[in-house]
Each structure stands twice: as structure tokens, then as C-alpha cells.
Amino acid sequence: MIFVGTVAEAGDRMPPIHWGRVGDPIKPSINDHYAFSKVAAERLLIESGLKYWAVLRQTGMFSSRMAGVESGIIFHNCLDNVLEYVSDEDTAVLMRRICTAAPEEFWGHVYNIGGGSGCRMSFFALLKEMLRRIGIHDLSSVFDANWFALRNFHGQYYLDSDKLENLFHFRRHDMNYFFELYEKKLGFTKTLARMISGTGWGRKWIASILRKRFQKAAYGEFGTMHYLETDQLDYIELLFISRENWARIPALEEFDHFSDWDRVIHIDHGYDESKPEWELALADLQQAAAFAAAIAFRK
């Protein structure tokens, strides 16, 4: 029995705690009912008593569908949020190899599916590269920084996604796979945009068209600006802490981006992790459980 979970189970992992692994706290973002359902189902499987089970927590997956998303949900993502993506094809290869050749040591564990170092990128860098490929180099001509939430999304770089790669050798793609899908999705529009954006007036014209499209999403259903415009305090507090805090977000060209991406802050799991798995005893499990409970219920 293979259960597919989600990176969203770990919730908001904004820098500097943007590196994560299995065993870190499970804390879906508020109102993320999809993630809540995954947590509940995952626990049922782990406690089911089945011998041959595994949980695979799926990260953000590159696909042609992702390349065309223009929903207001885009702006729930934070500019300095990160994800270690994986391609749809690599994920499919992984699933097939698990179904046909999973070794005994694979079973009875939870894993993070990730594409590795070549698939790690912040959301700001992703947007920047997408626009660069059509000749737009100034993000502020298309987006406002205060359209993007400050918290309550999900995403992380993985410290342990190589475990699945070492078992099944499924990775073939990096970030270029997504950008190629994006360019294919654009078709002739990409060629035309690059031709027109070769001049100053052309860049401004293309940027203004894109800005109108994304502004419509930001102010539309599920858009962050829609919540502000309609004074939906529950969502404003979730995404920005307060309206006053939102008002202090600087312009995009003045935004203070995080930069120390390689720095890893490990989250303690409450037991001696230097022990090999086969040496762990009941006392170790009790210690880890007590540690986790103390964190969960502390005020």
C-alpha cells in the first residue's frame, strides 16, 4: 500500500527554516483542508498494522498544467518561499519502479519526493526566470510586492529526498524542464513577445499586458488583494498578520530578499539520531514522543 502525501503537511517553512526532512513537525497551513486530509489518512496507514506500506510526500510537481496557472492562489505563495520541485515524468518513473522493484528495506517508512539540488528555487527566482524568457527583466513592471502573502503557505528544500533517488534512480530533470514546458505552452506568443520586448516601448507594452492579467488574478476570487479590498480580516491576518503590516511591504525593487539559502537549521527530533534504525529501542521512541508533545503543547 502506497499513500501519496504532500509537502503541504509541513506547512509554512519560510527561511531561515527552509530546509526540512521527515520527522519535522506536521503543521499544515491554516485553512489547508487538503493537507489536513492527507495527515489524517497518512496516520491511518501508519497505524494500520500492514507490513508493506509506505508514504510518499509529493512536492510541487512540474507539468504543462502548472506552466499555465493564473489563479489568485498564485499570490498565496510568498516571494521568498522555496520548493524543491520534481517533474511529472520523474514522479511517474518513481511510482512505476516502486510498483515493480521495491526492495524490502523500502517498506514501513515515510519519504519526501524531491528532484534534488537542480530543482530547488525560490518563488521570486522562478517568476524572474519565467519573465526573463520572454524578454522582461523588471519584475516590478508586472507585479507589486504587496500582492504576495507573507506567510501561511508551504514549501521547503529537502535534506532527505536523496533516499528515494538512491533506491530507485528516477531523477532526470532539473528546473529547465519546467521552463521548457512554459515556453512550449506559450508557443508563438513567446517568439512574438521576445521580438517586441527587444525595444523599450515593446517591453513596456508586453509588461502592461501581463500586469493586467496578473492583477485580475490578484483581485479575483482567492486573490490576496480581493481579501484586502473586501476587508476579510480572517484572511488578511492569515496572510499578512494585519492590514498595517501589509501596508509596510516595500516596493518590489526595494524588497529585502533572503539570500543565505545554503544555511541549514536542523529541527531537533528529540532522540539520539546517531543510532542506526535497528538499534532504536522503546525508550528512544518514548523520548521522541515526549519531545514532540512538549513542542506541540507549549505556550
C-alpha distance (Angstrom), angle and dihedral (degrees) to the residues before:
residue distance angle dihedral
M1 . . .
I2 3.80 . .
F3 3.79 118.9 .
V4 3.80 120.0 -165.0
G5 3.79 111.2 -144.6
T6 3.79 128.8 173.5
V7 3.78 142.9 -114.1
A8 3.81 84.9 -122.9
E9 3.83 89.5 76.1
A10 3.82 88.4 78.4
G11 3.80 92.6 49.6
D12 3.78 125.0 -166.3
R13 3.83 112.0 14.9
M14 3.78 100.2 164.1
P15 3.82 116.4 169.1
P16 2.93 136.4 -47.7
I17 3.84 87.1 37.9
H18 3.80 93.3 43.8
W19 3.82 95.0 124.0
G20 3.81 114.3 82.5
R21 3.79 145.3 165.4
V22 3.77 141.8 -172.8
G23 3.79 108.7 -68.9
D24 3.80 94.5 42.7
P25 3.82 114.5 122.3
I26 3.79 117.5 -69.3
K27 3.81 106.1 -131.8
P28 3.81 116.7 148.5
S29 3.77 116.9 -157.5
I30 3.80 114.9 -93.6
N31 3.83 112.5 -84.6
D32 3.81 91.9 14.5
H33 3.80 94.8 130.4
Y34 3.79 90.9 166.3
A35 3.81 90.1 62.1
F36 3.81 92.2 43.4
S37 3.81 90.3 55.9
K38 3.81 90.7 49.4
V39 3.81 91.5 52.7
A40 3.80 92.2 50.4
A41 3.81 93.8 48.1
E42 3.81 92.2 44.8
R43 3.77 91.6 54.6
L44 3.81 91.8 49.2
L45 3.79 90.1 55.0
I46 3.81 95.5 45.5
E47 3.80 90.9 50.9
S48 3.83 95.1 39.9
G49 3.80 96.9 98.1
L50 3.81 92.3 -124.2
K51 3.79 114.4 145.6
Y52 3.79 98.5 -150.5
W53 3.78 108.2 50.4
A54 3.79 136.2 123.3
V55 3.80 136.8 177.4
L56 3.79 120.6 -142.3
R57 3.79 115.1 -166.9
Q58 3.79 105.6 -151.7
T59 3.78 118.6 -143.5
G60 3.81 126.2 -153.9
M61 3.80 106.6 -51.3
F62 3.80 125.2 -143.8
S63 3.77 113.5 -132.8
S64 3.79 138.8 142.9
R65 3.81 87.4 -100.6
M66 3.81 91.5 58.3
A67 3.80 89.6 50.5
G68 3.80 90.3 62.9
V69 3.81 102.5 43.7
E70 3.82 114.4 130.7
S71 3.81 100.9 159.2
G72 3.79 123.9 133.2
I73 3.81 87.3 -110.9
I74 3.82 86.6 79.5
F75 3.78 88.9 76.9
H76 3.81 93.7 54.6
N77 3.80 84.0 74.1
C78 3.81 113.9 89.2
L79 3.79 120.0 -126.2
D80 3.82 93.2 -122.5
N81 3.79 94.5 39.6
V82 3.80 114.7 119.7
L83 3.77 138.5 -152.5
E84 3.76 134.2 -173.8
Y85 3.78 95.9 -141.0
V86 3.80 129.5 -161.7
S87 3.80 131.0 -159.9
D88 3.78 124.2 -109.1
E89 3.81 89.9 -123.2
D90 3.81 94.1 51.2
T91 3.80 90.3 48.9
A92 3.81 90.6 51.1
V93 3.81 91.1 50.2
L94 3.81 89.8 50.4
M95 3.80 92.6 51.4
R96 3.79 92.5 48.5
R97 3.79 92.8 49.8
I98 3.79 91.6 48.7
C99 3.82 89.9 52.3
T100 3.78 93.8 48.6
A101 3.80 106.9 31.5
A102 3.82 113.9 14.6
P103 3.83 110.7 154.6
E104 3.79 120.7 -133.8
E105 3.81 93.1 -106.6
F106 3.81 90.7 59.4
W107 3.80 94.5 71.1
G108 3.77 127.1 87.7
H109 3.80 96.9 32.3
V110 3.81 143.1 102.3
Y111 3.81 117.3 -126.9
N112 3.80 138.1 -171.8
I113 3.81 114.8 -132.5
G114 3.79 110.0 -144.5
G115 3.78 137.2 151.1
G116 3.80 96.0 -127.8
S117 3.78 131.8 -124.4
G118 3.80 94.6 -30.3
C119 3.81 91.1 59.2
R120 3.81 99.3 52.3
M121 3.79 118.2 109.2
S122 3.78 141.2 142.8
F123 3.79 118.1 -117.3
F124 3.81 90.9 -116.3
A125 3.81 91.0 54.2
L126 3.81 90.2 47.5
L127 3.80 92.7 53.5
K128 3.78 91.3 44.4
E129 3.80 93.0 54.0
M130 3.81 92.9 45.0
L131 3.80 90.7 55.6
R132 3.80 93.5 41.6
R133 3.79 89.4 59.4
I134 3.79 90.4 62.8
G135 3.79 94.3 43.2
I136 3.82 100.4 -95.7
H137 3.81 112.9 128.1
D138 3.80 100.7 167.4
L139 3.82 111.8 74.3
S140 3.79 91.8 -173.4
S141 3.81 88.9 67.7
V142 3.83 88.5 64.1
F143 3.82 106.8 26.7
D144 3.80 139.1 34.0
A145 3.81 115.3 -140.5
N146 3.80 92.0 -132.7
W147 3.80 91.4 61.9
F148 3.81 87.6 73.6
A149 3.81 123.5 79.3
L150 3.80 121.0 -117.2
R151 3.81 97.7 -145.4
N152 3.84 148.7 -9.0
F153 3.78 98.9 74.7
H154 3.83 126.6 102.6
G155 3.77 139.9 -118.5
Q156 3.78 142.1 113.8
Y157 3.78 145.9 171.5
Y158 3.80 112.1 -107.7
L159 3.77 126.9 -121.1
D160 3.81 91.3 -172.0
S161 3.82 109.5 34.7
D162 3.81 90.5 106.6
K163 3.82 88.6 73.8
L164 3.80 91.7 78.2
E165 3.81 92.2 40.9
N166 3.79 91.0 53.7
L167 3.80 90.6 51.3
F168 3.82 100.1 42.1
H169 3.85 109.5 14.0
F170 3.80 93.5 -141.8
R171 3.82 103.0 147.3
R172 3.79 120.0 108.7
H173 3.80 105.3 139.4
D174 3.79 138.2 69.1
M175 3.81 132.8 -176.3
N176 3.79 91.4 -64.4
Y177 3.80 88.4 70.8
F178 3.81 89.9 65.4
F179 3.78 94.7 44.2
E180 3.82 90.0 50.8
L181 3.83 89.3 51.7
Y182 3.80 88.6 48.9
E183 3.79 92.6 51.6
K184 3.81 91.1 46.3
K185 3.80 89.6 51.2
L186 3.80 90.2 53.0
G187 3.81 91.9 50.3
F188 3.82 113.4 170.3
T189 3.81 89.2 -3.6
K190 3.82 88.6 72.7
T191 3.81 93.2 52.7
L192 3.79 91.8 46.3
A193 3.81 92.6 46.7
R194 3.80 92.6 50.9
M195 3.79 91.2 48.8
I196 3.81 93.7 49.3
S197 3.81 95.0 41.2
G198 3.79 89.6 58.5
T199 3.80 87.3 88.3
G200 3.80 129.3 55.6
W201 3.80 94.8 -116.3
G202 3.80 90.4 45.4
R203 3.81 93.1 53.6
K204 3.80 90.6 49.8
W205 3.81 91.5 49.0
I206 3.83 94.4 49.4
A207 3.81 91.1 43.9
S208 3.81 91.5 51.0
I209 3.82 91.2 52.2
L210 3.80 91.6 49.7
R211 3.79 91.7 45.0
K212 3.80 92.0 55.4
R213 3.81 91.2 50.3
F214 3.80 94.9 49.8
Q215 3.79 93.0 40.1
K216 3.80 88.0 56.3
A217 3.82 88.7 54.3
A218 3.82 93.2 46.7
Y219 3.80 91.3 52.3
G220 3.80 95.0 38.0
E221 3.81 130.9 85.3
F222 3.83 111.0 -45.0
G223 3.81 90.0 9.8
T224 3.81 118.5 135.0
M225 3.79 93.1 -129.9
H226 3.79 90.0 52.2
Y227 3.81 89.1 60.0
L228 3.80 90.6 50.4
E229 3.79 94.1 44.6
T230 3.83 92.0 50.7
D231 3.82 92.7 40.6
Q232 3.81 95.3 -122.0
L233 3.80 96.1 172.2
D234 3.80 95.5 -174.0
Y235 3.79 91.2 61.5
I236 3.81 94.8 37.3
E237 3.82 90.2 56.4
L238 3.79 92.4 44.6
L239 3.78 94.8 51.5
F240 3.81 104.5 28.7
I241 3.85 105.9 15.1
S242 3.81 89.4 -126.2
R243 3.79 142.1 -4.7
E244 3.81 88.2 -107.0
N245 3.79 90.5 54.7
W246 3.80 90.3 49.8
A247 3.83 89.9 51.9
R248 3.82 89.7 56.9
I249 3.82 94.2 58.2
P250 3.82 105.5 118.1
A251 3.78 126.5 -130.7
L252 3.79 114.5 -79.5
E253 3.80 93.8 -106.9
E254 3.83 89.0 54.3
F255 3.81 96.7 42.7
D256 3.82 111.8 129.5
H257 3.80 102.3 -131.8
F258 3.78 124.0 -161.0
S259 3.81 111.6 -112.8
D260 3.83 110.5 173.3
W261 3.80 93.0 90.8
D262 3.81 96.9 151.5
R263 3.78 95.1 56.5
V264 3.81 110.7 105.9
I265 3.79 122.9 -154.6
H266 3.78 107.7 -169.3
I267 3.78 117.8 -147.0
D268 3.79 109.6 -135.4
H269 3.81 114.9 -118.9
G270 3.79 94.8 -161.2
Y271 3.81 102.7 -114.8
D272 3.80 140.8 72.8
E273 3.80 101.6 -75.2
S274 3.80 92.3 -177.8
K275 3.80 88.2 76.9
P276 3.80 115.8 95.8
E277 3.78 113.8 -116.2
W278 3.81 94.0 -107.3
E279 3.81 91.5 57.8
L280 3.79 95.4 55.1
A281 3.80 112.0 114.1
L282 3.79 135.6 -167.9
A283 3.81 90.2 -91.2
D284 3.82 90.2 58.9
L285 3.79 91.5 51.3
Q286 3.79 91.7 47.8
Q287 3.80 90.7 49.8
A288 3.82 91.8 50.4
A289 3.82 91.8 47.0
A290 3.81 92.7 49.1
F291 3.82 90.0 48.4
A292 3.81 92.5 50.5
A293 3.80 92.2 46.5
A294 3.80 91.4 50.8
I295 3.81 90.5 53.8
A296 3.80 93.7 44.8
F297 3.78 95.2 51.8
R298 3.79 102.4 34.5
K299 3.78 116.0 116.2
